[in-house]
Amino acid sequence: MAAESSAQVCLLFDMMVRAMVDKPECVSVKSVSMPNGSVVLKVGAAPEELGKLIGLGGRTSRSFRTILSAISKTQRQRYSLDIGEDIT
């Protein structure tokens, strides 16, 4: 069940990130299960798109983390976010 919910969260973030950037074909979102039981969402995009994902003063990335926090509480699964260049 945890893998299924992680896949759904990954799909949600994939759709949100693709809607924000100019090059949606360069976006990749992967979920990585950590040994401590948490899940890290690794969001990758073209280098010139990273500013849109981080936002002015980190506002957009903070909003992403707020969404993940709400999901974490409802699913009782710890999620964290890692935004970087293309991770493929």
Contacts in CASP RR format, 6 or more apart in sequence:
PFRMAT RR
TARGET T0000
AUTHOR 0000-0000-0000
METHOD contacts of the structure
MODEL  1
MAAESSAQVCLLFDMMVRAMVDKPECVSVKSVSMPNGSVVLKVGAAPEEL
GKLIGLGGRTSRSFRTILSAISKTQRQRYSLDIGEDIT
2 39 0 8 1.000
2 77 0 8 1.000
3 33 0 8 1.000
5 75 0 8 1.000
5 77 0 8 1.000
6 31 0 8 1.000
6 33 0 8 1.000
6 39 0 8 1.000
6 77 0 8 1.000
7 31 0 8 1.000
9 31 0 8 1.000
9 39 0 8 1.000
9 41 0 8 1.000
9 68 0 8 1.000
9 71 0 8 1.000
9 75 0 8 1.000
9 79 0 8 1.000
10 29 0 8 1.000
10 30 0 8 1.000
10 31 0 8 1.000
10 41 0 8 1.000
13 29 0 8 1.000
13 41 0 8 1.000
13 43 0 8 1.000
13 64 0 8 1.000
14 27 0 8 1.000
14 29 0 8 1.000
16 64 0 8 1.000
17 27 0 8 1.000
17 29 0 8 1.000
17 43 0 8 1.000
17 44 0 8 1.000
17 45 0 8 1.000
17 53 0 8 1.000
18 24 0 8 1.000
18 27 0 8 1.000
20 52 0 8 1.000
20 53 0 8 1.000
20 60 0 8 1.000
21 27 0 8 1.000
21 45 0 8 1.000
21 46 0 8 1.000
21 49 0 8 1.000
21 52 0 8 1.000
21 53 0 8 1.000
22 49 0 8 1.000
23 45 0 8 1.000
23 46 0 8 1.000
23 49 0 8 1.000
26 45 0 8 1.000
26 46 0 8 1.000
26 49 0 8 1.000
26 86 0 8 1.000
27 43 0 8 1.000
27 44 0 8 1.000
27 45 0 8 1.000
27 49 0 8 1.000
28 42 0 8 1.000
28 43 0 8 1.000
28 44 0 8 1.000
28 45 0 8 1.000
28 86 0 8 1.000
28 87 0 8 1.000
28 88 0 8 1.000
29 41 0 8 1.000
29 42 0 8 1.000
29 43 0 8 1.000
29 44 0 8 1.000
30 41 0 8 1.000
30 42 0 8 1.000
30 87 0 8 1.000
31 39 0 8 1.000
31 40 0 8 1.000
31 41 0 8 1.000
31 42 0 8 1.000
32 39 0 8 1.000
32 40 0 8 1.000
32 42 0 8 1.000
33 39 0 8 1.000
34 40 0 8 1.000
37 78 0 8 1.000
38 77 0 8 1.000
38 78 0 8 1.000
38 79 0 8 1.000
38 80 0 8 1.000
39 77 0 8 1.000
39 78 0 8 1.000
39 79 0 8 1.000
39 80 0 8 1.000
40 79 0 8 1.000
40 80 0 8 1.000
40 81 0 8 1.000
40 82 0 8 1.000
41 68 0 8 1.000
41 79 0 8 1.000
41 80 0 8 1.000
41 81 0 8 1.000
41 82 0 8 1.000
42 82 0 8 1.000
42 84 0 8 1.000
42 87 0 8 1.000
43 53 0 8 1.000
43 64 0 8 1.000
43 81 0 8 1.000
43 82 0 8 1.000
43 83 0 8 1.000
43 84 0 8 1.000
43 87 0 8 1.000
44 83 0 8 1.000
44 84 0 8 1.000
44 85 0 8 1.000
44 86 0 8 1.000
44 87 0 8 1.000
45 53 0 8 1.000
45 83 0 8 1.000
45 84 0 8 1.000
45 85 0 8 1.000
45 86 0 8 1.000
46 85 0 8 1.000
46 86 0 8 1.000
47 85 0 8 1.000
47 86 0 8 1.000
50 83 0 8 1.000
50 84 0 8 1.000
50 85 0 8 1.000
52 60 0 8 1.000
53 60 0 8 1.000
53 61 0 8 1.000
53 64 0 8 1.000
53 83 0 8 1.000
53 84 0 8 1.000
54 60 0 8 1.000
54 61 0 8 1.000
54 83 0 8 1.000
55 61 0 8 1.000
61 81 0 8 1.000
61 83 0 8 1.000
64 81 0 8 1.000
64 83 0 8 1.000
65 80 0 8 1.000
65 81 0 8 1.000
68 79 0 8 1.000
68 80 0 8 1.000
68 81 0 8 1.000
69 79 0 8 1.000
71 77 0 8 1.000
71 79 0 8 1.000
72 78 0 8 1.000
72 79 0 8 1.000
END
